[in-house]
Amino acid sequence: MADVDKITIIEGPPPTFELDNDPWLAGLTEGPVPSQVAICRVRAANGPALVERCYRAWRERHSINLEYRTEDGLTQLAPIVAARWTETAEGHVLILWLRLEQGEIEVEIELEADEFDEDPDDADDSDFDHTS
């Protein structure tokens, strides 16, 4: 086996990571550095072979990483702690659970434009408590 076993994303945008707080993941984040598990879904030409590559590395007591490029074009590695694949109409999708260090995690909040009044001056005063 190579020094660093990895699965590399070779084309497309940087992956999107979704934090996962399922209880079964707690044991996977133990270590000297605070970390959290995130899910990443990527299209794959051969999902079963990539999952088997992960299983083979783990059976041999090796770690395996996802190699990807950030939005800045920098190459990053994230340890894969669980893997499976599924088939969709577009082909195979590899579902990876990755251990990300706390400093690597960015939180992105998306708000829909229709969640706000179009004119802030037309705010309904009934939303505010005037008793204080």
N, CA, C and O atoms as a Tinker XYZ file with bonds, in Angstrom:
   528  protein
     1  N      0.836000   -1.188000    0.000000    73     2
     2  CA     0.000000    0.000000    0.000000    64     1     3
     3  C      0.877000    1.245000    0.000000    63     2     4     5
     4  O      2.014000    1.216000    0.471000    81     3
     5  N      0.353000    2.312000   -0.519000    73     3     6
     6  CA     1.082000    3.571000   -0.549000    64     5     7
     7  C      1.161000    4.153000    0.853000    63     6     8     9
     8  O      0.435000    3.741000    1.758000    81     7
     9  N      2.069000    5.134000    1.015000    73     7    10
    10  CA     2.198000    5.779000    2.317000    64     9    11
    11  C      0.880000    6.404000    2.752000    63    10    12    13
    12  O      0.469000    6.270000    3.905000    81    11
    13  N      0.227000    7.083000    1.827000    73    11    14
    14  CA    -1.060000    7.704000    2.126000    64    13    15
    15  C     -2.077000    7.166000    1.127000    63    14    16    17
    16  O     -2.034000    7.504000   -0.056000    81    15
    17  N     -2.995000    6.325000    1.608000    73    15    18
    18  CA    -4.077000    5.852000    0.752000    64    17    19
    19  C     -5.084000    6.980000    0.628000    63    18    20    21
    20  O     -5.407000    7.648000    1.610000    81    19
    21  N     -5.581000    7.190000   -0.586000    73    19    22
    22  CA    -6.512000    8.296000   -0.778000    64    21    23
    23  C     -7.439000    8.040000   -1.950000    63    22    24    25
    24  O     -7.154000    7.252000   -2.852000    81    23
    25  N     -8.549000    8.734000   -1.895000    73    23    26
    26  CA    -9.486000    8.832000   -3.003000    64    25    27
    27  C     -9.433000   10.295000   -3.417000    63    26    28    29
    28  O     -9.612000   11.183000   -2.583000    81    27
    29  N     -9.191000   10.551000   -4.688000    73    27    30
    30  CA    -8.983000   11.916000   -5.162000    64    29    31
    31  C    -10.153000   12.372000   -6.022000    63    30    32    33
    32  O    -10.592000   11.660000   -6.925000    81    31
    33  N    -10.649000   13.564000   -5.732000    73    31    34
    34  CA   -11.645000   14.199000   -6.594000    64    33    35
    35  C    -10.854000   14.883000   -7.700000    63    34    36    37
    36  O    -10.087000   15.808000   -7.433000    81    35
    37  N    -11.033000   14.434000   -8.943000    73    35    38
    38  CA   -10.197000   14.940000  -10.026000    64    37    39
    39  C    -10.858000   16.031000  -10.860000    63    38    40    41
    40  O    -10.170000   16.734000  -11.601000    81    39
    41  N    -12.154000   16.186000  -10.758000    73    39    42
    42  CA   -12.811000   17.251000  -11.511000    64    41    43
    43  C    -14.056000   17.703000  -10.776000    63    42    44    45
    44  O    -14.575000   17.009000   -9.902000    81    43
    45  N    -14.520000   18.877000  -11.151000    73    43    46
    46  CA   -15.721000   19.417000  -10.532000    64    45    47
    47  C    -15.390000   20.405000   -9.432000    63    46    48    49
    48  O    -14.222000   20.640000   -9.122000    81    47
    49  N    -16.425000   20.980000   -8.847000    73    47    50
    50  CA   -16.221000   21.979000   -7.793000    64    49    51
    51  C    -15.735000   21.317000   -6.503000    63    50    52    53
    52  O    -15.804000   20.096000   -6.366000    81    51
    53  N    -15.246000   22.123000   -5.558000    73    51    54
    54  CA   -14.866000   21.562000   -4.255000    64    53    55
    55  C    -16.075000   20.885000   -3.611000    63    54    56    57
    56  O    -17.210000   21.310000   -3.826000    81    55
    57  N    -15.841000   19.847000   -2.833000    73    55    58
    58  CA   -16.966000   19.142000   -2.209000    64    57    59
    59  C    -17.664000   20.000000   -1.164000    63    58    60    61
    60  O    -17.083000   20.925000   -0.595000    81    59
    61  N    -18.911000   19.667000   -0.933000    73    59    62
    62  CA   -19.694000   20.305000    0.121000    64    61    63
    63  C    -19.744000   19.347000    1.297000    63    62    64    65
    64  O    -20.046000   18.166000    1.126000    81    63
    65  N    -19.451000   19.844000    2.484000    73    63    66
    66  CA   -19.465000   19.034000    3.693000    64    65    67
    67  C    -20.662000   19.426000    4.545000    63    66    68    69
    68  O    -20.900000   20.609000    4.788000    81    67
    69  N    -21.415000   18.429000    4.996000    73    67    70
    70  CA   -22.562000   18.654000    5.874000    64    69    71
    71  C    -22.244000   18.018000    7.217000    63    70    72    73
    72  O    -21.994000   16.815000    7.290000    81    71
    73  N    -22.249000   18.816000    8.284000    73    71    74
    74  CA   -21.954000   18.266000    9.607000    64    73    75
    75  C    -22.990000   17.220000    9.977000    63    74    76    77
    76  O    -24.176000   17.381000    9.691000    81    75
    77  N    -22.542000   16.158000   10.610000    73    75    78
    78  CA   -23.415000   15.050000   10.997000    64    77    79
    79  C    -23.221000   14.780000   12.483000    63    78    80    81
    80  O    -22.101000   14.533000   12.930000    81    79
    81  N    -24.296000   14.827000   13.243000    73    79    82
    82  CA   -24.221000   14.630000   14.690000    64    81    83
    83  C    -24.872000   13.334000   15.149000    63    82    84    85
    84  O    -25.279000   13.229000   16.306000    81    83
    85  N    -24.977000   12.341000   14.262000    73    83    86
    86  CA   -25.555000   11.056000   14.657000    64    85    87
    87  C    -24.754000   10.461000   15.811000    63    86    88    89
    88  O    -23.525000   10.538000   15.806000    81    87
    89  N    -25.426000    9.868000   16.799000    73    87    90
    90  CA   -24.725000    9.323000   17.973000    64    89    91
    91  C    -23.668000    8.272000   17.637000    63    90    92    93
    92  O    -22.660000    8.181000   18.338000    81    91
    93  N    -23.870000    7.472000   16.581000    73    91    94
    94  CA   -22.903000    6.425000   16.272000    64    93    95
    95  C    -21.559000    6.981000   15.836000    63    94    96    97
    96  O    -20.576000    6.241000   15.791000    81    95
    97  N    -21.491000    8.277000   15.511000    73    95    98
    98  CA   -20.246000    8.884000   15.051000    64    97    99
    99  C    -19.342000    9.360000   16.185000    63    98   100   101
   100  O    -18.190000    9.720000   15.940000    81    99
   101  N    -19.841000    9.368000   17.416000    73    99   102
   102  CA   -19.075000    9.929000   18.536000    64   101   103
   103  C    -17.705000    9.277000   18.690000    63   102   104   105
   104  O    -16.719000    9.978000   18.920000    81   103
   105  N    -17.621000    7.972000   18.571000    73   103   106
   106  CA   -16.343000    7.288000   18.734000    64   105   107
   107  C    -15.367000    7.551000   17.610000    63   106   108   109
   108  O    -14.168000    7.321000   17.770000    81   107
   109  N    -15.847000    8.025000   16.482000    73   107   110
   110  CA   -14.971000    8.270000   15.343000    64   109   111
   111  C    -14.242000    9.599000   15.431000    63   110   112   113
   112  O    -13.310000    9.842000   14.664000    81   111
   113  N    -14.647000   10.460000   16.348000    73   111   114
   114  CA   -14.031000   11.780000   16.442000    64   113   115
   115  C    -13.050000   11.887000   17.592000    63   114   116   117
   116  O    -12.479000   12.954000   17.816000    81   115
   117  N    -12.843000   10.802000   18.326000    73   115   118
   118  CA   -11.909000   10.854000   19.444000    64   117   119
   119  C    -10.494000   11.044000   18.922000    63   118   120   121
   120  O    -10.108000   10.463000   17.907000    81   119
   121  N     -9.728000   11.863000   19.626000    73   119   122
   122  CA    -8.347000   12.086000   19.234000    64   121   123
   123  C     -7.783000   13.301000   19.934000    63   122   124   125
   124  O     -8.476000   13.955000   20.712000    81   123
   125  N     -6.513000   13.608000   19.658000    73   123   126
   126  CA    -5.849000   14.716000   20.346000    64   125   127
   127  C     -6.310000   16.093000   19.882000    63   126   128   129
   128  O     -6.058000   17.089000   20.560000    81   127
   129  N     -6.983000   16.161000   18.734000    73   127   130
   130  CA    -7.432000   17.438000   18.183000    64   129   131
   131  C     -8.952000   17.418000   18.093000    63   130   132   133
   132  O     -9.518000   16.451000   17.583000    81   131
   133  N     -9.639000   18.473000   18.580000    73   131   134
   134  CA   -11.100000   18.500000   18.460000    64   133   135
   135  C    -11.517000   18.405000   16.994000    63   134   136   137
   136  O    -11.003000   19.124000   16.138000    81   135
   137  N    -12.454000   17.507000   16.725000    73   135   138
   138  CA   -12.905000   17.321000   15.352000    64   137   139
   139  C    -14.380000   16.972000   15.335000    63   138   140   141
   140  O    -14.991000   16.717000   16.373000    81   139
   141  N    -14.935000   16.965000   14.139000    73   139   142
   142  CA   -16.337000   16.624000   13.951000    64   141   143
   143  C    -16.457000   15.854000   12.646000    63   142   144   145
   144  O    -15.621000   15.997000   11.754000    81   143
   145  N    -17.486000   15.045000   12.536000    73   143   146
   146  CA   -17.692000   14.255000   11.329000    64   145   147
   147  C    -18.652000   14.997000   10.402000    63   146   148   149
   148  O    -19.678000   15.526000   10.829000    81   147
   149  N    -18.290000   15.018000    9.129000    73   147   150
   150  CA   -19.128000   15.636000    8.105000    64   149   151
   151  C    -19.358000   14.626000    6.987000    63   150   152   153
   152  O    -18.515000   13.769000    6.722000    81   151
   153  N    -20.503000   14.742000    6.342000    73   151   154
   154  CA   -20.838000   13.893000    5.196000    64   153   155
   155  C    -20.490000   14.652000    3.918000    63   154   156   157
   156  O    -20.698000   15.861000    3.816000    81   155
   157  N    -19.964000   13.922000    2.962000    73   155   158
   158  CA   -19.638000   14.472000    1.652000    64   157   159
   159  C    -20.169000   13.494000    0.611000    63   158   160   161
   160  O    -19.941000   12.289000    0.721000    81   159
   161  N    -20.864000   13.992000   -0.381000    73   159   162
   162  CA   -21.376000   13.143000   -1.461000    64   161   163
   163  C    -20.689000   13.553000   -2.757000    63   162   164   165
   164  O    -20.698000   14.724000   -3.134000    81   163
   165  N    -20.090000   12.569000   -3.436000    73   163   166
   166  CA   -19.409000   12.849000   -4.698000    64   165   167
   167  C    -19.806000   11.805000   -5.734000    63   166   168   169
   168  O    -20.007000   10.635000   -5.409000    81   167
   169  N    -19.916000   12.240000   -6.974000    73   167   170
   170  CA   -20.197000   11.296000   -8.051000    64   169   171
   171  C    -18.957000   10.459000   -8.298000    63   170   172   173
   172  O    -17.833000   10.945000   -8.164000    81   171
   173  N    -19.161000    9.209000   -8.658000    73   171   174
   174  CA   -18.039000    8.294000   -8.866000    64   173   175
   175  C    -18.320000    7.404000  -10.066000    63   174   176   177
   176  O    -19.469000    7.052000  -10.334000    81   175
   177  N    -17.270000    7.046000  -10.782000    73   175   178
   178  CA   -17.415000    6.131000  -11.912000    64   177   179
   179  C    -17.674000    4.711000  -11.425000    63   178   180   181
   180  O    -18.418000    3.963000  -12.060000    81   179
   181  N    -17.060000    4.332000  -10.294000    73   179   182
   182  CA   -17.217000    2.978000   -9.767000    64   181   183
   183  C    -17.287000    3.031000   -8.240000    63   182   184   185
   184  O    -16.291000    2.800000   -7.554000    81   183
   185  N    -18.465000    3.334000   -7.722000    73   183   186
   186  CA   -18.665000    3.440000   -6.276000    64   185   187
   187  C    -18.268000    2.199000   -5.506000    63   186   188   189
   188  O    -17.578000    2.319000   -4.494000    81   187
   189  N    -18.674000    0.992000   -5.941000    73   187   190
   190  CA   -18.313000   -0.211000   -5.187000    64   189   191
   191  C    -16.801000   -0.398000   -5.048000    63   190   192   193
   192  O    -16.331000   -0.815000   -3.989000    81   191
   193  N    -16.035000   -0.099000   -6.093000    73   191   194
   194  CA   -14.580000   -0.262000   -6.026000    64   193   195
   195  C    -13.958000    0.730000   -5.048000    63   194   196   197
   196  O    -13.006000    0.391000   -4.345000    81   195
   197  N    -14.486000    1.949000   -4.997000    73   195   198
   198  CA   -13.940000    2.942000   -4.071000    64   197   199
   199  C    -14.255000    2.589000   -2.624000    63   198   200   201
   200  O    -13.412000    2.762000   -1.743000    81   199
   201  N    -15.465000    2.092000   -2.374000    73   199   202
   202  CA   -15.802000    1.652000   -1.016000    64   201   203
   203  C    -14.931000    0.462000   -0.630000    63   202   204   205
   204  O    -14.466000    0.382000    0.507000    81   203
   205  N    -14.705000   -0.456000   -1.555000    73   203   206
   206  CA   -13.832000   -1.601000   -1.277000    64   205   207
   207  C    -12.409000   -1.144000   -0.973000    63   206   208   209
   208  O    -11.740000   -1.733000   -0.124000    81   207
   209  N    -11.941000   -0.105000   -1.652000    73   207   210
   210  CA   -10.610000    0.431000   -1.357000    64   209   211
   211  C    -10.539000    0.930000    0.088000    63   210   212   213
   212  O     -9.534000    0.722000    0.768000    81   211
   213  N    -11.600000    1.587000    0.558000    73   211   214
   214  CA   -11.651000    2.030000    1.962000    64   213   215
   215  C    -11.621000    0.828000    2.897000    63   214   216   217
   216  O    -10.834000    0.795000    3.844000    81   215
   217  N    -12.477000   -0.161000    2.637000    73   215   218
   218  CA   -12.536000   -1.349000    3.500000    64   217   219
   219  C    -11.193000   -2.061000    3.558000    63   218   220   221
   220  O    -10.770000   -2.512000    4.623000    81   219
   221  N    -10.521000   -2.163000    2.413000    73   219   222
   222  CA    -9.227000   -2.842000    2.367000    64   221   223
   223  C     -8.195000   -2.093000    3.218000    63   222   224   225
   224  O     -7.430000   -2.715000    3.955000    81   223
   225  N     -8.173000   -0.765000    3.119000    73   223   226
   226  CA    -7.243000    0.036000    3.927000    64   225   227
   227  C     -7.531000   -0.162000    5.412000    63   226   228   229
   228  O     -6.603000   -0.342000    6.201000    81   227
   229  N     -8.798000   -0.130000    5.802000    73   227   230
   230  CA    -9.141000   -0.280000    7.219000    64   229   231
   231  C     -8.814000   -1.677000    7.730000    63   230   232   233
   232  O     -8.359000   -1.826000    8.864000    81   231
   233  N     -9.040000   -2.710000    6.906000    73   231   234
   234  CA    -8.689000   -4.080000    7.322000    64   233   235
   235  C     -7.197000   -4.207000    7.601000    63   234   236   237
   236  O     -6.784000   -4.959000    8.484000    81   235
   237  N     -6.390000   -3.467000    6.841000    73   235   238
   238  CA    -4.943000   -3.505000    7.013000    64   237   239
   239  C     -4.461000   -2.472000    8.029000    63   238   240   241
   240  O     -3.263000   -2.221000    8.151000    81   239
   241  N     -5.412000   -1.874000    8.757000    73   239   242
   242  CA    -5.118000   -0.893000    9.806000    64   241   243
   243  C     -4.431000    0.366000    9.269000    63   242   244   245
   244  O     -3.595000    0.969000    9.943000    81   243
   245  N     -4.805000    0.752000    8.028000    73   243   246
   246  CA    -4.314000    1.985000    7.425000    64   245   247
   247  C     -5.451000    2.999000    7.428000    63   246   248   249
   248  O     -6.627000    2.639000    7.451000    81   247
   249  N     -5.077000    4.262000    7.405000    73   247   250
   250  CA    -6.106000    5.281000    7.204000    64   249   251
   251  C     -6.226000    5.532000    5.703000    63   250   252   253
   252  O     -5.329000    5.200000    4.928000    81   251
   253  N     -7.330000    6.114000    5.318000    73   251   254
   254  CA    -7.543000    6.500000    3.922000    64   253   255
   255  C     -8.172000    7.883000    3.930000    63   254   256   257
   256  O     -9.012000    8.187000    4.777000    81   255
   257  N     -7.765000    8.714000    2.990000    73   255   258
   258  CA    -8.174000   10.113000    2.971000    64   257   259
   259  C     -8.898000   10.467000    1.687000    63   258   260   261
   260  O     -8.734000    9.811000    0.658000    81   259
   261  N     -9.701000   11.518000    1.767000    73   259   262
   262  CA   -10.260000   12.144000    0.579000    64   261   263
   263  C     -9.335000   13.303000    0.234000    63   262   264   265
   264  O     -9.084000   14.171000    1.070000    81   263
   265  N     -8.829000   13.318000   -0.994000    73   263   266
   266  CA    -8.003000   14.430000   -1.466000    64   265   267
   267  C     -8.874000   15.289000   -2.366000    63   266   268   269
   268  O     -9.510000   14.785000   -3.292000    81   267
   269  N     -8.902000   16.582000   -2.093000    73   267   270
   270  CA    -9.741000   17.496000   -2.860000    64   269   271
   271  C     -9.084000   18.864000   -2.918000    63   270   272   273
   272  O     -8.154000   19.154000   -2.166000    81   271
   273  N     -9.573000   19.687000   -3.808000    73   271   274
   274  CA    -9.087000   21.064000   -3.909000    64   273   275
   275  C    -10.121000   21.997000   -3.278000    63   274   276   277
   276  O    -11.328000   21.832000   -3.455000    81   275
   277  N     -9.609000   22.981000   -2.538000    73   275   278
   278  CA   -10.479000   23.978000   -1.934000    64   277   279
   279  C    -10.852000   25.016000   -2.987000    63   278   280   281
   280  O    -10.373000   24.961000   -4.120000    81   279
   281  N    -11.694000   25.946000   -2.615000    73   279   282
   282  CA   -12.072000   27.019000   -3.539000    64   281   283
   283  C    -10.858000   27.848000   -3.935000    63   282   284   285
   284  O    -10.836000   28.438000   -5.015000    81   283
   285  N     -9.835000   27.899000   -3.057000    73   283   286
   286  CA    -8.602000   28.633000   -3.342000    64   285   287
   287  C     -7.650000   27.843000   -4.235000    63   286   288   289
   288  O     -6.604000   28.358000   -4.629000    81   287
   289  N     -8.002000   26.601000   -4.558000    73   287   290
   290  CA    -7.145000   25.766000   -5.384000    64   289   291
   291  C     -6.111000   24.967000   -4.609000    63   290   292   293
   292  O     -5.284000   24.281000   -5.209000    81   291
   293  N     -6.147000   25.047000   -3.274000    73   291   294
   294  CA    -5.197000   24.305000   -2.445000    64   293   295
   295  C     -5.651000   22.860000   -2.289000    63   294   296   297
   296  O     -6.848000   22.585000   -2.208000    81   295
   297  N     -4.701000   21.945000   -2.246000    73   295   298
   298  CA    -5.011000   20.533000   -2.058000    64   297   299
   299  C     -5.136000   20.238000   -0.573000    63   298   300   301
   300  O     -4.269000   20.618000    0.214000    81   299
   301  N     -6.211000   19.563000   -0.187000    73   299   302
   302  CA    -6.465000   19.194000    1.204000    64   301   303
   303  C     -6.705000   17.697000    1.300000    63   302   304   305
   304  O     -7.144000   17.062000    0.341000    81   303
   305  N     -6.412000   17.143000    2.467000    73   303   306
   306  CA    -6.725000   15.748000    2.772000    64   305   307
   307  C     -7.638000   15.722000    3.983000    63   306   308   309
   308  O     -7.412000   16.454000    4.946000    81   307
   309  N     -8.661000   14.890000    3.945000    73   307   310
   310  CA    -9.559000   14.698000    5.086000    64   309   311
   311  C     -9.691000   13.195000    5.316000    63   310   312   313
   312  O    -10.006000   12.459000    4.381000    81   311
   313  N     -9.456000   12.723000    6.548000    73   311   314
   314  CA    -9.573000   11.289000    6.834000    64   313   315
   315  C    -11.007000   10.788000    6.635000    63   314   316   317
   316  O    -11.962000   11.390000    7.125000    81   315
   317  N    -11.137000    9.682000    5.910000    73   315   318
   318  CA   -12.435000    9.036000    5.704000    64   317   319
   319  C    -12.654000    8.070000    6.861000    63   318   320   321
   320  O    -11.806000    7.217000    7.123000    81   319
   321  N    -13.784000    8.196000    7.558000    73   319   322
   322  CA   -14.060000    7.317000    8.700000    64   321   323
   323  C    -15.167000    6.310000    8.407000    63   322   324   325
   324  O    -15.320000    5.334000    9.142000    81   323
   325  N    -15.938000    6.529000    7.348000    73   323   326
   326  CA   -16.970000    5.576000    6.928000    64   325   327
   327  C    -17.295000    5.871000    5.468000    63   326   328   329
   328  O    -17.141000    6.999000    4.999000    81   327
   329  N    -17.746000    4.838000    4.755000    73   327   330
   330  CA   -18.041000    5.021000    3.331000    64   329   331
   331  C    -19.132000    4.056000    2.895000    63   330   332   333
   332  O    -19.245000    2.944000    3.409000    81   331
   333  N    -19.929000    4.503000    1.940000    73   331   334
   334  CA   -20.882000    3.638000    1.254000    64   333   335
   335  C    -21.173000    4.284000   -0.090000    63   334   336   337
   336  O    -20.773000    5.421000   -0.340000    81   335
   337  N    -21.860000    3.568000   -0.941000    73   335   338
   338  CA   -22.218000    4.118000   -2.238000    64   337   339
   339  C    -23.672000    3.823000   -2.511000    63   338   340   341
   340  O    -24.269000    2.925000   -1.917000    81   339
   341  N    -24.233000    4.597000   -3.424000    73   339   342
   342  CA   -25.602000    4.392000   -3.855000    64   341   343
   343  C    -25.660000    4.666000   -5.355000    63   342   344   345
   344  O    -24.776000    5.313000   -5.916000    81   343
   345  N    -26.696000    4.171000   -5.983000    73   343   346
   346  CA   -26.854000    4.395000   -7.418000    64   345   347
   347  C    -28.029000    5.334000   -7.642000    63   346   348   349
   348  O    -29.096000    5.168000   -7.051000    81   347
   349  N    -27.820000    6.320000   -8.502000    73   347   350
   350  CA   -28.868000    7.267000   -8.869000    64   349   351
   351  C    -29.052000    7.207000  -10.383000    63   350   352   353
   352  O    -28.347000    6.470000  -11.071000    81   351
   353  N    -29.982000    7.970000  -10.886000    73   351   354
   354  CA   -30.204000    8.014000  -12.335000    64   353   355
   355  C    -28.969000    8.526000  -13.072000    63   354   356   357
   356  O    -28.739000    8.170000  -14.228000    81   355
   357  N    -28.173000    9.365000  -12.398000    73   355   358
   358  CA   -26.963000    9.922000  -13.015000    64   357   359
   359  C    -25.754000    9.017000  -12.865000    63   358   360   361
   360  O    -24.714000    9.294000  -13.462000    81   359
   361  N    -25.851000    7.950000  -12.091000    73   359   362
   362  CA   -24.713000    7.054000  -11.874000    64   361   363
   363  C    -24.450000    6.841000  -10.391000    63   362   364   365
   364  O    -25.322000    7.078000   -9.556000    81   363
   365  N    -23.249000    6.395000  -10.073000    73   363   366
   366  CA   -22.889000    6.100000   -8.682000    64   365   367
   367  C    -22.598000    7.378000   -7.904000    63   366   368   369
   368  O    -22.022000    8.328000   -8.434000    81   367
   369  N    -23.004000    7.384000   -6.651000    73   367   370
   370  CA   -22.675000    8.459000   -5.726000    64   369   371
   371  C    -21.976000    7.823000   -4.537000    63   370   372   373
   372  O    -22.488000    6.885000   -3.926000    81   371
   373  N    -20.806000    8.344000   -4.222000    73   371   374
   374  CA   -20.030000    7.885000   -3.083000    64   373   375
   375  C    -20.388000    8.767000   -1.897000    63   374   376   377
   376  O    -20.298000    9.992000   -1.982000    81   375
   377  N    -20.793000    8.152000   -0.794000    73   375   378
   378  CA   -21.137000    8.894000    0.416000    64   377   379
   379  C    -20.023000    8.637000    1.414000    63   378   380   381
   380  O    -19.798000    7.500000    1.830000    81   379
   381  N    -19.324000    9.705000    1.798000    73   379   382
   382  CA   -18.177000    9.589000    2.694000    64   381   383
   383  C    -18.442000   10.358000    3.974000    63   382   384   385
   384  O    -18.959000   11.475000    3.949000    81   383
   385  N    -18.081000    9.747000    5.089000    73   383   386
   386  CA   -18.080000   10.432000    6.368000    64   385   387
   387  C    -16.625000   10.761000    6.651000    63   386   388   389
   388  O    -15.775000    9.871000    6.691000    81   387
   389  N    -16.339000   12.052000    6.849000    73   387   390
   390  CA   -14.970000   12.528000    6.992000    64   389   391
   391  C    -14.774000   13.170000    8.352000    63   390   392   393
   392  O    -15.685000   13.798000    8.893000    81   391
   393  N    -13.581000   13.008000    8.900000    73   391   394
   394  CA   -13.252000   13.681000   10.159000    64   393   395
   395  C    -12.573000   15.003000    9.811000    63   394   396   397
   396  O    -11.493000   15.020000    9.220000    81   395
   397  N    -13.216000   16.105000   10.181000    73   395   398
   398  CA   -12.679000   17.438000    9.939000    64   397   399
   399  C    -12.297000   18.064000   11.267000    63   398   400   401
   400  O    -13.050000   17.987000   12.238000    81   399
   401  N    -11.124000   18.684000   11.308000    73   399   402
   402  CA   -10.720000   19.394000   12.515000    64   401   403
   403  C    -11.580000   20.640000   12.655000    63   402   404   405
   404  O    -12.061000   21.192000   11.666000    81   403
   405  N    -11.771000   21.080000   13.909000    73   403   406
   406  CA   -12.651000   22.221000   14.165000    64   405   407
   407  C    -12.253000   23.444000   13.342000    63   406   408   409
   408  O    -13.133000   24.172000   12.883000    81   407
   409  N    -10.966000   23.693000   13.142000    73   407   410
   410  CA   -10.518000   24.855000   12.377000    64   409   411
   411  C    -10.840000   24.771000   10.899000    63   410   412   413
   412  O    -10.839000   25.793000   10.213000    81   411
   413  N    -11.118000   23.574000   10.389000    73   411   414
   414  CA   -11.416000   23.387000    8.970000    64   413   415
   415  C    -12.888000   23.576000    8.653000    63   414   416   417
   416  O    -13.265000   23.623000    7.482000    81   415
   417  N    -13.720000   23.683000    9.672000    73   415   418
   418  CA   -15.164000   23.711000    9.474000    64   417   419
   419  C    -15.632000   25.149000    9.302000    63   418   420   421
   420  O    -15.386000   26.002000   10.155000    81   419
   421  N    -16.306000   25.403000    8.194000    73   419   422
   422  CA   -16.946000   26.687000    7.955000    64   421   423
   423  C    -18.446000   26.472000    8.008000    63   422   424   425
   424  O    -18.963000   25.502000    7.453000    81   423
   425  N    -19.133000   27.370000    8.668000    73   423   426
   426  CA   -20.587000   27.276000    8.728000    64   425   427
   427  C    -21.152000   28.275000    7.740000    63   426   428   429
   428  O    -20.822000   29.460000    7.774000    81   427
   429  N    -22.001000   27.786000    6.868000    73   427   430
   430  CA   -22.626000   28.638000    5.871000    64   429   431
   431  C    -24.123000   28.625000    6.120000    63   430   432   433
   432  O    -24.749000   27.565000    6.159000    81   431
   433  N    -24.685000   29.799000    6.285000    73   431   434
   434  CA   -26.119000   29.925000    6.533000    64   433   435
   435  C    -26.743000   30.594000    5.322000    63   434   436   437
   436  O    -26.339000   31.684000    4.917000    81   435
   437  N    -27.727000   29.928000    4.755000    73   435   438
   438  CA   -28.418000   30.486000    3.603000    64   437   439
   439  C    -29.801000   30.939000    4.031000    63   438   440   441
   440  O    -30.556000   30.177000    4.636000    81   439
   441  N    -30.125000   32.175000    3.717000    73   439   442
   442  CA   -31.440000   32.719000    4.024000    64   441   443
   443  C    -32.130000   33.063000    2.717000    63   442   444   445
   444  O    -31.523000   33.623000    1.805000    81   443
   445  N    -33.382000   32.726000    2.642000    73   443   446
   446  CA   -34.166000   33.036000    1.458000    64   445   447
   447  C    -34.603000   34.496000    1.515000    63   446   448   449
   448  O    -34.932000   35.007000    2.585000    81   447
   449  N    -34.606000   35.156000    0.381000    73   447   450
   450  CA   -34.966000   36.568000    0.322000    64   449   451
   451  C    -36.398000   36.806000    0.786000    63   450   452   453
   452  O    -36.688000   37.851000    1.368000    81   451
   453  N    -37.298000   35.855000    0.538000    73   451   454
   454  CA   -38.694000   36.061000    0.920000    64   453   455
   455  C    -38.925000   35.879000    2.418000    63   454   456   457
   456  O    -40.054000   36.026000    2.885000    81   455
   457  N    -37.879000   35.562000    3.177000    73   455   458
   458  CA   -38.025000   35.442000    4.626000    64   457   459
   459  C    -38.035000   36.808000    5.300000    63   458   460   461
   460  O    -38.330000   36.912000    6.491000    81   459
   461  N    -37.718000   37.839000    4.556000    73   459   462
   462  CA   -37.647000   39.184000    5.101000    64   461   463
   463  C    -38.666000   40.063000    4.401000    63   462   464   465
   464  O    -39.035000   39.821000    3.252000    81   463
   465  N    -39.120000   41.105000    5.127000    73   463   466
   466  CA   -39.988000   42.091000    4.491000    64   465   467
   467  C    -39.175000   42.819000    3.437000    63   466   468   469
   468  O    -37.987000   43.078000    3.633000    81   467
   469  N    -39.812000   43.151000    2.316000    73   467   470
   470  CA   -39.086000   43.860000    1.264000    64   469   471
   471  C    -38.700000   45.258000    1.709000    63   470   472   473
   472  O    -37.626000   45.739000    1.350000    81   471
   473  N    -39.542000   45.918000    2.478000    73   471   474
   474  CA   -39.247000   47.268000    2.948000    64   473   475
   475  C    -39.167000   47.243000    4.467000    63   474   476   477
   476  O    -40.181000   47.027000    5.131000    81   475
   477  N    -37.973000   47.461000    5.033000    73   475   478
   478  CA   -37.845000   47.398000    6.491000    64   477   479
   479  C    -38.645000   48.471000    7.211000    63   478   480   481
   480  O    -38.930000   48.323000    8.400000    81   479
   481  N    -39.021000   49.566000    6.515000    73   479   482
   482  CA   -39.810000   50.617000    7.149000    64   481   483
   483  C    -41.261000   50.197000    7.349000    63   482   484   485
   484  O    -41.984000   50.831000    8.118000    81   483
   485  N    -41.699000   49.130000    6.663000    73   483   486
   486  CA   -43.070000   48.651000    6.781000    64   485   487
   487  C    -43.205000   47.557000    7.831000    63   486   488   489
   488  O    -44.170000   46.794000    7.796000    81   487
   489  N    -42.270000   47.462000    8.759000    73   487   490
   490  CA   -42.314000   46.403000    9.772000    64   489   491
   491  C    -43.592000   46.518000   10.586000    63   490   492   493
   492  O    -44.026000   47.619000   10.924000    81   491
   493  N    -44.181000   45.395000   10.894000    73   491   494
   494  CA   -45.411000   45.332000   11.672000    64   493   495
   495  C    -45.053000   45.480000   13.147000    63   494   496   497
   496  O    -44.357000   44.630000   13.702000    81   495
   497  N    -45.525000   46.557000   13.791000    73   495   498
   498  CA   -45.197000   46.805000   15.195000    64   497   499
   499  C    -45.776000   45.759000   16.127000    63   498   500   501
   500  O    -45.356000   45.675000   17.281000    81   499
   501  N    -46.731000   44.956000   15.665000    73   499   502
   502  CA   -47.306000   43.930000   16.533000    64   501   503
   503  C    -46.284000   42.840000   16.850000    63   502   504   505
   504  O    -46.500000   42.041000   17.761000    81   503
   505  N    -45.177000   42.796000   16.113000    73   503   506
   506  CA   -44.136000   41.807000   16.372000    64   505   507
   507  C    -43.278000   42.170000   17.579000    63   506   508   509
   508  O    -42.492000   41.347000   18.048000    81   507
   509  N    -43.417000   43.384000   18.082000    73   507   510
   510  CA   -42.567000   43.837000   19.179000    64   509   511
   511  C    -43.378000   43.990000   20.454000    63   510   512   513
   512  O    -44.545000   44.377000   20.415000    81   511
   513  N    -42.764000   43.690000   21.563000    73   511   514
   514  CA   -43.398000   43.811000   22.872000    64   513   515
   515  C    -43.153000   45.225000   23.391000    63   514   516   517
   516  O    -42.006000   45.618000   23.601000    81   515
   517  N    -44.221000   45.990000   23.597000    73   515   518
   518  CA   -44.092000   47.377000   24.043000    64   517   519
   519  C    -44.261000   47.513000   25.546000    63   518   520   521
   520  O    -44.373000   48.638000   26.035000    81   519
   521  N    -44.284000   46.421000   26.304000    73   519   522
   522  CA   -44.547000   46.500000   27.738000    64   521   523
   523  C    -43.307000   46.814000   28.552000    63   522   524   525
   524  O    -43.430000   47.090000   29.746000    81   523
   525  N    -42.134000   46.787000   27.974000    73   523   526
   526  CA   -40.930000   47.012000   28.784000    64   525   527
   527  C    -40.556000   48.450000   28.908000    63   526   528
   528  O    -39.565000   48.776000   29.561000    81   527
